[in-house]
Amino acid sequence: MASGLIHPAVAHLSSLLGTWRGEGEGGFPTIGSFKYGEEIHFSHNGIKKPVIAYSQKTWKLDSGEPMHSESGFWRMKLDGSIEVVIAQSTGLVEVLKGKYNEQDKVVKLQSELVANASKVKEIIRTFKIAEDKISYNVEMATLLTCLQTHLTASLKKL
């Protein structure tokens, strides 16, 4: 997308736009550890709205069998704050708020609401952005566990 068609509030995160693919690993005290392939897509439809559409899918590395998917929207504000809503294929919905640290190139999002989840009470998503690479960490707390790492991944821009 030409830079002239990007909303000013989205401009500082325009390097996210595009498709990213890579691998990750996950685990939690209540489940076994696992590895997965992943693709994330960020898109922006022009200057009228400060919104980036987000979609993600994962698959088993050995078989290619689908594992998880989610989609939503990142809404940027001119002050650098970000509001995110994500609907997961499991039925869980996250509403997160955070900021982009331009110096460190890090987006940190913390859940304001985790809906339709009987056990999950908090989620923190942290993205580190480089020119051709994104890495992230997802932390989760449940009714039975304190906040701890659930997922980590590294993806390259296609």
Disulfide bonds with the S-S distance in Angstrom:
none
